[in-house]
Amino acid sequence: MSEGANQGGGSASGSLPARFGAYRVEALIGAGGMGIVYRALDEDLQRHVALKTLLPALAADPEFVARFKREAQSAAALNHPNITQIYSIGQEGAIPFFAMEMIHGRSLEALVKERGALDAIEATGYIVQAAKGLRHAAQKKLIHRDVKPSNLMLAEDGVVKITDFGLAKAAKSDTQLTATGQVLGSPGYISPEQAQGGEIDARSDLYSLGATFYHLVTGRLPFEAPTPVAMIIKHMNEPLRSPRAANPAIPYPIASAIQKMMAKRPGERFQDYDALIRELERALATARPAEATQPAPGAGASAPAWTGMTGMEARGARPRGAAARPSAGALPTPGHGGAWLPAALVVALGAMIVAGIVHHRQAQVASVAPTEASGMSQAGLSTPLPTTGAVTADAWNGGVEVSESFRIRPGAAPLRPGGRDGRLLEERLRDRPPAQQGKASLTFVSKDRQILPDGRIKVMGQVRNSGI
């Protein structure tokens, strides 16, 4: 056993330290750029724990060790089902360590490596659990600073546990230990403000949780680049590609939530975990009933139409060709389940068009030259009224009055045959005594009115000239 191992540094290559305080080391669980994790036995309580130590290079900085202990103490104050419980903090020689609960399971990172992109509903359930744990930490003024799939452990009973609290924040000390990229966070999941070295709050962890969410449902990182620095720059500057572009099976409200979580500006994200959890739980409540009503494969059913908040994704009504699903309480309809409704609308629209054509042609038959209404005023109208009849309209009050008495002067064009002795109306007007020429008394036999889309009023109908 090496000297470093004797002091608790251990080695990922084989040799194990004998113990740390009251914990007897039994096996190596894993090693990273900042520390080593062992499986150890608490001999006093006879329970297995995960024992985490710092690498000797980090432990050589007294200020870093002091900050690590303060952060470990803060993490130990957290007591939540979705946060890995810290049992004790200690130091073996020059190496600080802390013991935490042993989780029988695997990380979400390992799960994605094994299965690829996870089902969106399953992944949403994991993210909701992680958000609840991070909310508890935020209430205790603790920011994780390194949220990623490898730090979210999935226990055998399906409970998500957040690990590695406080280490990333402790690593942001005045030392220049940035070789592993974990001092500032992980490049694949880091928030823009954290990458810039600015002040951060819980919304930074929320961004990283969104990047983790993106990875779970697509099987890939939100931004891919050949180097960590290039990836960090993309987090700061490059627009996020919709997760549905990588996996069209992701429901719209879930994709929209991911995009809002990963907004570049903290003010454009969910402002707290309560808002995020409400949105994700609403998405789950919407998705699960739709899944339950999906027909068996091969039945020809299309994907459900999703509705939801926020962003460009929410504006798409449904994928092209997708059929709308009836609500849970809707009554079944005969035949093709509601296919008669569009046909009925088409028939009704056709009938309205035919009726309009008939009215229009009837109006043409009885049309006369532009009229001059007796005692009527068009001062309140913004556009000229149609010349089929004299009309006064109160556009503000919605009232329409049609005058049934007209005085006209016949135009030069020949008029269509009238209804008395078979002569043209023009001939009858010409043959009248001079005192009566140019006078007429028209009354509506039938009339109808219509408000046009541009606000004008159209009056249609048949008139009779009782003055001839």
Salt bridges, closest charged atoms under 4 A:
GLU26 OE2 - ARG24 NH2 3.64
GLU26 OE1 - ARG39 NE 3.28
GLU26 OE1 - HIS48 NE2 2.91
GLU43 OE1 - ARG19 NH2 2.72
GLU43 OE2 - ARG24 NH1 2.73
GLU101 OE2 - LYS161 NZ 3.50
GLU114 OE1 - ARG106 NH1 2.09
GLU122 OE1 - ARG115 NH2 2.71
ASP146 OD2 - LYS148 NZ 3.68
ASP164 OD1 - LYS52 NZ 2.09
GLU193 OE2 - ARG269 NH1 2.76
ASP201 OD2 - ARG203 NH2 2.88
GLU268 OE2 - ARG265 NH1 3.97
ASP274 OD1 - ARG135 NH1 2.75
GLU279 OE1 - ARG282 NH1 2.63
GLU281 OE2 - LYS132 NZ 3.69
GLU313 OE1 - ARG244 NE 3.70
GLU404 OE2 - LYS447 NZ 3.05
ASP421 OD2 - ARG423 NE 2.66
ASP431 OD2 - ARG423 NH1 2.80
ASP448 OD2 - HIS359 NE2 3.83
ASP454 OD2 - ARG456 NE 2.94
